[in-house]
Amino acid sequence: MDQNDTSTKYDDFLFQRNSLLIRGLVLAVTGLILTILTLVEPNVRIMSQNSSWLPMVTFVILIAGLFASLDSYIWRHSNEFFINLQIAVLDVTVGMILLNELNKSADKLILLVAAYLIIKGVFRIVAANAVRFSNSGIATLGGGLSVVMGILLWQQWFSSTMWFICFCLSVDIMTRGWALIRFGLWLKAQHKINIQNTSAN
């Protein structure tokens, strides 16, 4: 893809480059911390629930969904509206269900989380290959990993315990954040190129 065509295609995203980068950093770091915590202290009790780190993971998913809702409002007059709206609806809906089902056992939640991870993963793979921005392979890899973890949960090949559900969701949050970081850095690079081209002209 021609560099000029690429930068023109994503000019509308340039004003969000810093916010996307910061959001990606927060998601990646939070996801990494939660991933480590689920491995180090898998049976922790939070909010008097035997649900491992699920309350914290659910809170992050809800916040991510609210930011996606904000994005859908910002892009309400563009093609990006429906993409962000779908992400927002999925995150907020699943987040609200999980928040209200914290007292349930793992086998009651496993199919919901598996479906969430598979749907999110497939969506990220399709979106990454549709837009084909630089470093879109990171988003594809993260989406593929989510699909694999969703299948593992669905088929209960590895574990059907609550800590593994939290682990899979935490890894998904981390890879989602990493993809946003790479996209934000790429947008910053495009912004610098645009400034240089403007100065040269």
N, C-alpha and C positions, 0 to 999 in steps of 0.2 A: 504494500500500500504506500502511495506517495506521501511523503512527510507533510506537504502542504495540505493535501486532502485530509489527512488525519487531524492536523491541528485545527482546520476549519470545522471539521465534524464535531470536535469537542470544545469549541470556543465557549459554548454556553455553560460548560462545567467549570471553566477556569476561575470564576469568582468564588467557587466552593472549594478550591484546592486546599486551602489551609484547614477548613473545617472538616473536610473528608480525611485529611492526614491525621488531625488530632483525634477524630472519632475512631479511625483505624488503630491508632496507638493505644487508646483506652480499651478498645475491644480486644486487641491482641494481648496486651499485658494482663487484663482481667481474665481472659480465657486461659492464658498460660498459668497464672496463679491458681485458678480454680482446678485446672488439670492436675497440677502438682499436689494440691490439697486433697483431691479425691484419691490420689495414690498414697499419700502419706498418712492421711487420717480418714479412711473411707467410711467409718461408722460414726461420724460426728453427729451430735444431736443439735439441731437449730430450731428455735421456736417450739421447743418441746415435741418435735416431730422426729421419728426415726426414718428420716428421708435423706440422710447424708447431706450433701451440699445443694440439694435441689432448690431450697428456698432462695439461695443466693444466685444460682444459675437462672432460675425463673425470673428473678428481678432484672438480671442483665438482658434476658430475652425481651422482657416487656419494655425496658428502656430503649433497646435497639428498635423495637416495633414503633415506639412513639417517635423516634427520630426519622424512621422511614415514613411515618404519617406526615411529619413536617416536610420531608422531601417531596411527598406527593402533593402537598399544598403549594410548595414553591414552584413545582413543575406542572401545575394544574392545567396550563395551556399548551403543554408540549407532549410529545410521544412518551416521555419518561414518566408521565403521570401514572399510567396503568402499571408499569413495572414496579414503581415504588409503592403503589397502592396494594398490589398483590403481596409484596414483601411485608408491608405493614399489617395487612389483615391476617396473614399467616402467623406472624410473630405475636401479635396482640392476642389473637384467638387462642393459640396454643399456650401462651404465657398465662392467660386468665384461667384456662382449664387446669393447668398444672398448679397454679396458686390455690385453687379451690379444692385440689385433690391431694394435698401434701400428706394427708393422713392415710392415703391408700398405699397398699403394698406394691412392690415393683411389677408384679404380674398384671396389675390393673392398669398400669401406665405404659407398659412396654410397647404395645402396638401403636399407641398415640405418638410416642417419641420416635419409633421406627418410621412411621409414615411421615412425620415432620422432617426427619433427617433426609429421607429419600426424596421427598418433594423439593426441599430446599436445595439438595445436592444437584438434582436434575435441572432445576431452574437455573442454578449458578453455571452449570456446564453449558446449557443452551445459550444463556445470556452472554457468557464470555466468548463463545464461538460466533455469536451473531454480531457483536460489536467489534471484535478483533482489535482491541487496542493493544499497545505495547505491554508486554508482561501479562497478557490475559491467560497465559498458561498457569499462573499462580492460582487464579480463580477457578480454572478447570480442575487443577489438582485438588484444591480444597473441596470443590463440589464432588469430585470422585470419591474423596475420603469420606465425606458425609454419607454418600450413597452406600459405601461399603459398611460403615458403622451401622447404618439403618438396617441393612440386610442382616448383619450379625445379631442385632437386637431382635429383629423379626423372627429369625430362625433359631434364636437362642443358642448359637453355635459356641459362643465363648462364655457368656455369663448373663443371667437374667436378674442380677441383684441391683439394688438401687444405686450403689456406688458406680457401677458400670454405666448405668443410664446417665448419671451426672458427668462421668468421664467423657462419654461420647458427645454430650451437649457442650461441654467445656471446650473440647477440641474443635467442634464446629464454630464456636464463638471465636476461638483463637485464629483459625484459618480465615474466617470471614474478616477479622480485623487486619490480618496480614495482607489480604487481597486489597483492602481499602488503603492501606499504607502504600502499597506499590502503585495503585491508581493515583493517589494523591501526589506521590513523588513524580510520577510521569506527567501529571498536569502541571506541576511546578516547573518541570523541564520545558514543557510546551510553552508556558508563559514566558520563560526566559528567551526562548527562540523567537516568539512573537515580538518581544521587546527589541531584540537584536535586529530583526528584519525591519521593524519600524524605524529604528535608528539608522539603519543602512540606507533606507529609502529617503 
